[in-house]
Amino acid sequence: MLKLTPAERSELRAQAHALNPVVIVGESGLSDSVLKEIDKSLDSHGLIKVRVFGDDREARIAIYETVCEQLKAAPVQHIGKLLVLYRPKKEDEKKKPAGSKGGLREVTIVKTHITKRPTVNKIMLKGNERVTAGGNVRKAKPRQRSTKKPLG
């Protein structure tokens, strides 16, 4: 089982406040398929909420401890029927193709004409550029920011 300091646990509780439960443990209890689903959710999210149905408090605590031990997760919080679990995400290193150059990508533009043959152009686009429906290259507009929220 993973151990957290009180400061880390407090920070994770604050982050988990806005989360919805991603896994629900039904009346039948903790099965292999439920454990597998919790494991997948921890891999993809890191911090999750699990809802446990049933009125037996001791059974919920037993489920909480079992999940933490078997999946090597840290117990963050247990309030009523909600369990909050944390396990650091596994780093998925996305490997770039051998010919890749940073943020550039190659795009093929085909323009059709009524009287002529279609023209095919291959161009390199930067990360902030896009191709319009007419085949023109445009820079992406900056995202509109709220005047009420501070920048940062």
C-alpha positions in Angstrom: 0.0 0.0 0.0 1.3 3.5 -0.9 1.8 5.9 2.0 1.0 9.7 1.7 2.0 12.6 4.0 -0.9 14.6 5.6 -0.1 17.5 3.3 -0.3 15.3 0.1 -3.5 13.7 1.4 -5.0 17.2 2.0 -4.0 18.3 -1.5 -5.5 15.2 -3.1 -8.8 15.6 -1.2 -9.1 19.1 -2.5 -8.5 17.8 -6.1 -11.0 15.0 -5.6 -13.7 17.2 -4.5 -14.9 18.0 -8.0 -14.6 14.5 -9.3 -17.5 12.1 -9.9 -17.3 8.4 -9.1 -15.9 6.5 -12.0 -16.5 3.0 -10.6 -19.5 1.7 -8.7 -19.3 -1.4 -6.5 -22.7 -3.0 -6.4 -24.5 -5.1 -3.8 -22.6 -8.2 -5.0 -19.4 -6.7 -3.6 -15.8 -6.6 -4.9 -15.4 -8.9 -7.9 -12.4 -9.5 -10.2 -14.0 -7.4 -12.9 -14.6 -4.5 -10.5 -11.0 -4.7 -9.4 -9.8 -4.7 -13.0 -11.9 -1.6 -13.8 -10.6 0.2 -10.7 -7.0 -0.7 -11.8 -7.7 0.7 -15.4 -9.2 3.9 -13.9 -6.2 4.4 -11.6 -3.8 3.9 -14.6 -5.6 6.5 -16.7 -6.6 9.1 -14.1 -4.4 8.6 -11.0 -7.0 10.0 -8.6 -10.5 8.4 -8.6 -13.7 8.2 -6.6 -15.4 4.8 -6.1 -19.0 4.5 -4.9 -19.8 1.5 -2.8 -23.5 0.5 -2.4 -24.5 -1.3 0.8 -25.3 -0.2 4.3 -22.6 -2.2 6.1 -19.8 0.2 7.2 -17.4 -2.5 8.1 -17.8 -4.1 4.6 -17.0 -0.8 3.0 -13.9 -0.4 5.1 -12.8 -3.9 4.2 -13.4 -3.2 0.5 -11.4 0.1 0.8 -8.4 -1.7 2.5 -8.6 -4.7 0.0 -8.5 -2.4 -3.0 -5.6 -0.4 -1.7 -3.6 -3.5 -0.9 -4.2 -5.4 -4.1 -3.8 -2.4 -6.4 -0.9 -0.7 -4.5 -3.0 2.5 -4.2 -3.0 5.1 -1.4 -6.2 5.6 0.6 -7.0 9.3 0.5 -10.5 9.6 1.9 -13.5 7.5 3.0 -16.7 9.5 3.5 -19.9 7.5 3.7 -20.2 5.4 0.5 -17.5 7.3 -1.4 -13.9 6.1 -1.5 -11.1 8.2 -2.9 -8.0 6.4 -4.1 -4.7 7.6 -5.5 -1.9 5.9 -7.4 0.6 7.8 -9.5 0.0 7.5 -13.2 2.3 5.3 -15.3 4.4 7.5 -17.6 3.4 6.7 -21.2 6.2 7.8 -23.3 4.9 8.6 -26.8 7.6 7.9 -29.2 7.8 10.1 -32.2 8.3 8.7 -35.7 11.8 8.6 -36.9 11.3 11.5 -39.4 9.4 13.7 -37.0 10.5 17.3 -36.6 9.1 18.8 -33.4 5.7 20.5 -33.9 5.7 20.3 -37.7 3.3 17.9 -39.5 2.9 17.2 -43.1 -0.5 17.8 -44.7 -1.7 16.9 -48.2 -4.1 19.5 -49.8 -6.1 18.5 -52.8 -7.9 21.4 -54.6 -10.4 20.4 -57.3 -11.2 22.5 -60.3 -14.2 22.3 -62.6 -12.2 22.5 -65.9 -8.7 21.4 -64.8 -7.2 18.4 -63.1 -7.1 18.5 -59.3 -3.9 20.0 -57.8 -2.1 18.1 -55.0 0.2 20.1 -52.6 2.1 18.7 -49.6 2.9 21.4 -47.1 4.3 21.4 -43.5 2.1 23.0 -40.8 3.2 24.3 -37.5 1.4 23.5 -34.3 -0.8 26.6 -34.4 -1.8 26.3 -38.0 -4.8 24.6 -39.6 -6.2 23.9 -43.1 -9.6 25.5 -43.9 -12.2 23.8 -46.0 -11.0 25.7 -49.1 -7.5 24.5 -48.7 -6.0 27.7 -47.2 -3.6 27.7 -44.2 -4.8 29.8 -41.3 -3.2 30.4 -37.9 -5.4 29.2 -35.0 -7.1 32.1 -33.1 -6.0 32.5 -29.5 -8.5 31.2 -27.0 -10.8 33.8 -25.6 -10.1 34.4 -21.9 -12.4 35.5 -19.2 -11.8 39.0 -17.8 -13.0 37.7 -14.4 -10.4 35.0 -14.0 -6.8 36.0 -13.3 -4.2 35.0 -15.9 -1.9 32.2 -14.8 
